[in-house]
């Protein structure tokens, strides 16, 4: 990438100073424009401030495909470029100060994106500053900005990510077959297992969960044939989590499942939280919309394991996190720690120079 000389600020005094943020996950893409170009004396910006959205989000409902080299750069670009050009045209923007792409699976499936996106985005959109971030990093940044601490991100899956602003640490996030303990798919699977125990007459079953499962999925003998061939089986499992939460308090088995889920989350958070300093903790993700059934036991588990950590509301979501990363990168103020797999930056100035001048 070649120098743009302006850190994303307008050159003609008319075109707005904008950045582009992308959130790529199991439900497709979300794309938005955000403002940047704060004055040079704005270094005192609140460290968890979310940039103002100027356009979007535009969405696609098609998840980006994976191939032999991981997440497909071509398929992502086929969806992203028309949305980016539409947003830029609507905002009257002629150039982008930076782009940040937050992608599920980037840590393990991101080789093709890291190899091909920088040149493609420079060629197609003139982008000279690009950040490729794991979705856990954008979730963290959306929730806490550049404050040290830990974020629990829970939807279909579950991951805890923490930083002291010198390095990243993550726990779980290994997918519904190997981990994601406490996430929506994990809760749904545990609930369905209890339903099947009740159907069989085995100990540990829940007649209440069996009734809910039959209402949602039909006869239990047909459940394996419905579930196993599905490419979206994790989402299908997670769709049963609200039923488990609904039975909290009236069904001991459901209450035990949610307590165990809360314990798994708290254990992951404790594993990655910085050990000293002023630390913050935030929760983000759709699973927490189930409310007190999960938040109650989670609060108790976190109080036991992380008693000195300050709990704060999430300032924004992963798309807000991608906007924050893009705006800070465009303005030369990105202070998040470099990690080849979790946060990969390509710019005309070496990333370490940008990071070092902004590190606390």
C-alpha positions in Angstrom: 0.0 0.0 0.0 1.2 3.5 -0.8 1.0 6.6 1.4 -2.1 8.7 1.3 -0.6 11.5 3.2 -3.8 12.4 4.9 -4.8 9.7 7.4 -8.2 9.5 5.8 -9.1 13.2 6.1 -10.7 14.9 3.1 -8.3 16.4 0.6 -10.7 18.7 -1.2 -12.6 20.1 1.7 -15.9 18.7 0.4 -15.7 14.9 0.5 -16.5 13.7 4.0 -13.9 11.8 6.0 -15.2 8.3 6.3 -14.2 4.8 7.1 -15.8 1.5 6.3 -16.6 -1.3 8.8 -17.6 -4.9 8.0 -18.9 -7.5 10.3 -18.8 -11.0 8.7 -20.4 -13.9 10.5 -22.7 -16.8 10.3 -25.7 -14.7 9.3 -23.9 -12.9 6.4 -22.3 -9.4 6.2 -23.2 -6.1 7.8 -21.5 -3.1 6.4 -21.5 0.6 7.6 -19.7 3.9 7.1 -18.5 5.9 10.0 -16.9 9.3 10.7 -13.3 9.9 11.4 -10.8 12.8 11.3 -10.9 14.0 14.8 -8.7 17.1 15.5 -5.2 16.4 16.6 -6.0 17.6 20.1 -8.7 14.9 20.5 -6.3 12.4 21.9 -8.3 12.7 25.1 -11.2 11.1 23.3 -13.2 8.8 25.6 -11.5 5.5 25.2 -14.7 3.6 24.8 -16.4 6.1 22.4 -18.2 4.5 19.5 -17.8 6.4 16.2 -20.9 8.0 14.6 -22.4 5.9 11.8 -22.9 7.9 8.6 -24.5 5.2 6.5 -25.9 1.7 6.9 -25.7 -0.9 8.0 -26.4 -2.7 4.7 -26.7 -6.4 5.1 -26.4 -9.6 3.2 -28.0 -12.8 4.3 -25.4 -15.1 2.8 -22.5 -16.2 5.0 -19.1 -15.9 3.3 -18.1 -19.3 2.0 -14.9 -21.2 3.0 -12.6 -23.0 0.7 -9.3 -24.9 0.7 -7.5 -21.8 2.0 -10.2 -20.7 4.5 -12.6 -17.8 4.2 -13.1 -16.9 0.5 -11.8 -13.5 -0.3 -13.6 -13.5 -3.6 -16.9 -14.3 -2.1 -16.5 -11.7 0.5 -15.6 -9.1 -2.1 -18.5 -10.0 -4.3 -20.8 -9.1 -1.5 -18.9 -6.2 0.0 -17.9 -4.1 -3.0 -21.5 -3.3 -4.2 -22.5 -2.3 -0.6 -19.4 -0.2 -0.1 -19.9 1.7 -3.3 -23.5 2.3 -2.5 -22.7 3.6 0.9 -20.0 5.9 -0.4 -22.2 7.3 -3.1 -25.0 8.0 -0.7 -22.6 9.8 1.7 -20.9 11.7 -1.1 -17.6 10.1 -0.1 -14.8 9.8 -2.7 -12.3 7.9 -0.6 -12.0 5.8 2.5 -9.6 6.6 5.3 -9.5 3.0 6.3 -11.4 -0.3 6.3 -11.8 -2.7 9.1 -13.2 -6.2 8.5 -14.2 -8.3 11.5 -14.7 -11.9 10.5 -15.8 -15.0 12.3 -13.1 -17.7 11.9 -10.3 -15.3 11.0 -7.9 -16.7 13.5 -7.9 -20.2 12.0 -9.4 -19.6 8.5 -8.0 -16.2 7.5 -5.0 -17.0 5.3 -6.7 -16.1 2.1 -8.2 -12.9 3.4 -4.8 -11.8 4.8 -3.1 -12.6 1.4 -5.7 -11.2 -1.0 -7.9 -8.5 0.6 -5.3 -5.7 0.9 -4.4 -5.5 -2.8 -8.0 -6.1 -3.9 -9.4 -3.3 -1.7 -6.7 -0.9 -2.8 -7.4 -1.7 -6.4 -11.2 -1.5 -6.2 -11.7 1.2 -3.5 -8.3 2.9 -3.1 -7.9 1.6 0.4 -4.5 2.1 1.9 -5.2 1.2 5.5 -6.8 -2.1 6.3 -7.4 -4.0 9.5 -8.5 -7.6 9.5 -9.8 -8.6 12.9 -11.2 -11.7 14.5 -14.9 -11.2 15.4 -13.9 -11.6 19.1 -11.6 -8.5 18.7 -14.3 -6.4 17.1 -16.7 -7.6 19.8 -14.2 -6.5 22.5 -13.6 -3.1 20.9 -17.3 -2.5 20.4 -17.9 -3.3 24.0 -14.9 -1.7 25.8 -13.0 0.3 23.2 -9.4 0.5 24.2 -9.8 -0.1 27.9 -8.1 -3.1 29.5 -10.3 -6.0 30.6 -12.3 -8.9 29.4 -15.4 -9.3 27.2 -17.7 -12.4 27.1 -19.3 -12.7 23.6 -22.1 -15.1 23.5 -24.6 -15.9 20.8 -24.7 -19.3 19.0 -21.2 -19.8 20.3 -19.2 -18.3 23.2 -15.7 -16.8 23.5 -14.0 -14.8 26.2 -11.3 -12.4 25.1 -9.1 -10.2 27.2 -6.3 -7.7 26.9 -4.0 -5.6 29.0 -3.3 -3.6 25.8 0.0 -5.3 25.2 -1.4 -8.7 24.0 -4.6 -10.6 23.5 -5.7 -13.7 25.3 -8.7 -15.8 24.3 -10.5 -18.7 25.9 -12.9 -21.1 24.2 -14.6 -20.1 20.9 -13.7 -23.6 19.6 -17.0 -24.2 17.9 -20.0 -26.2 18.9 -18.4 -29.6 18.5 -15.3 -28.9 20.6 -16.3 -26.1 22.9 -18.3 -22.8 22.9 -19.2 -23.9 26.4 -22.1 -21.9 27.8 -23.1 -20.5 24.4 -26.5 -20.8 22.8 -25.8 -24.0 20.9 -24.3 -25.5 24.1 -27.4 -24.6 26.1 -29.7 -25.8 23.4 -27.9 -29.1 23.1 -28.0 -29.7 26.8 -31.7 -28.9 26.8 -32.4 -31.4 24.0 -30.2 -34.0 25.7 -32.4 -33.7 28.8 -35.5 -33.9 26.6 -34.3 -37.1 25.1 -33.5 -38.5 28.5 -37.1 -37.9 29.5 -38.3 -39.5 26.3 -36.2 -42.6 27.0 -37.1 -42.7 30.7 -33.5 -42.3 31.8 -32.5 -40.3 34.9 -31.8 -36.7 34.5 -34.5 -36.0 32.0 -36.9 -33.1 31.9 -40.6 -33.7 30.9 -41.0 -29.9 30.6 -38.1 -29.7 28.1 -39.4 -32.8 26.3 -42.7 -31.0 25.8 -41.0 -27.9 24.5 -38.8 -29.9 22.2 -41.7 -31.7 20.7 -43.5 -28.4 20.1 -40.5 -26.9 18.3 -39.0 -29.9 16.5 -41.7 -32.6 16.3 -41.4 -36.2 17.4 -38.2 -37.0 19.2 -37.3 -40.1 17.1 -37.1 -37.7 14.1 -34.8 -35.2 15.7 -31.4 -36.8 14.7 -32.5 -36.9 11.0 -33.5 -33.2 11.3 -30.4 -32.0 13.0 -27.4 -34.0 11.8 -27.5 -33.3 8.1 -27.9 -29.5 8.6 -25.0 -27.2 7.8 -26.5 -24.8 10.3 -27.0 -27.3 13.1 -25.2 -25.0 15.6 -27.9 -22.4 15.0 -30.6 -25.0 15.2 -29.3 -26.1 18.5 -29.1 -22.5 19.7 -32.7 -21.9 18.7 -33.7 -24.1 21.7 -31.8 -22.0 24.3 -34.7 -19.6 24.8 -37.0 -22.5 25.7 -34.5 -23.6 28.3 -34.4 -20.1 29.7 -38.2 -19.9 29.8 -38.3 -22.8 32.1 -35.8 -21.4 34.6 -37.2 -21.4 38.0 -40.0 -23.9 37.3 -37.8 -26.8 36.0 -34.7 -27.8 38.0 -33.0 -29.4 35.0 -33.3 -26.1 33.0 -32.0 -24.1 36.0 -29.0 -26.4 36.3 -28.2 -26.1 32.6 -28.2 -22.3 32.9 -26.1 -22.3 36.1 -23.6 -24.6 34.4 -23.5 -22.4 31.3 -22.8 -19.4 33.5 -20.0 -21.2 35.2 -18.4 -22.0 31.9 -18.5 -18.4 30.8 -17.1 -17.1 34.1 -14.3 -19.7 34.0 -13.3 -18.6 30.4 -13.5 -14.9 31.5 -11.2 -15.5 34.5 -8.7 -17.4 32.3 -8.1 -14.3 30.1 -8.7 -11.3 32.3 -5.6 -9.2 33.1 -4.4 -9.9 36.6 -3.9 -6.3 37.8 -4.7 -2.7 37.0 -8.0 -1.0 36.3 -9.9 -3.8 34.6 -13.4 -3.8 33.0 -15.8 -6.5 32.0 -18.6 -6.3 29.5 -21.1 -8.8 28.0 -22.1 -8.7 24.3 -24.1 -10.9 22.0 -27.7 -12.0 21.5 -27.7 -14.8 24.0 -27.8 -12.4 26.9 -31.2 -11.2 25.6 -32.7 -14.2 27.5 -32.4 -12.0 30.6 -32.2 -12.9 34.3 -32.4 -16.6 33.7 -28.8 -16.5 32.6 -27.6 -13.1 33.8 -28.5 -13.9 37.4 -26.3 -17.0 37.8 -23.6 -15.4 35.6 -23.3 -12.4 37.9 -22.9 -14.7 40.9 -20.2 -16.8 39.1 -18.3 -13.7 38.0 -18.5 -12.1 41.5 -16.8 -15.3 42.8 -14.0 -15.4 40.2 -13.4 -11.8 39.3 -14.5 -9.8 42.4 -12.2 -6.8 41.6 -13.2 -6.3 38.0 -15.6 -3.4 37.2 -18.7 -4.5 35.3 -19.8 -2.0 32.6 -22.5 -2.1 29.9 -21.2 -2.8 26.4 -20.8 0.5 24.5 -21.6 -1.1 21.1 -21.7 -4.2 19.1 -19.0 -5.9 16.8 -19.9 -3.6 13.9 -19.3 -0.6 16.2 -16.0 -2.2 17.1 -15.0 -2.5 13.5 -15.9 1.2 13.0 -13.8 2.1 16.0 -10.8 0.2 14.7 -11.1 1.7 11.2 -11.5 5.3 12.6 -8.5 4.9 14.9 -6.4 3.4 12.1 -7.4 6.2 9.7 -6.5 8.8 12.3 -3.2 7.2 13.3 -4.4 6.5 16.8 -4.8 2.7 16.9 -3.6 1.5 20.2 -4.8 -2.1 20.2 -2.1 -4.9 20.4 -0.9 -6.5 17.2 -1.6 -10.2 16.7 -1.0 -11.9 13.3 -4.2 -14.0 13.7 -6.4 -11.8 15.8 -5.6 -8.3 14.5 -3.7 -8.0 11.2 -3.0 -4.5 9.9 -1.8 -3.4 6.5 -0.9 0.3 6.1 1.6 2.6 4.4 3.2 3.2 7.8 4.4 0.1 9.7 1.8 -0.9 12.3 4.3 -1.0 15.1 4.9 2.8 14.6 1.2 3.5 14.8 0.8 1.3 17.9 3.8 2.4 19.8 2.9 6.1 19.6 -0.6 5.3 21.0 0.2 2.7 23.6 -0.7 3.7 27.2 
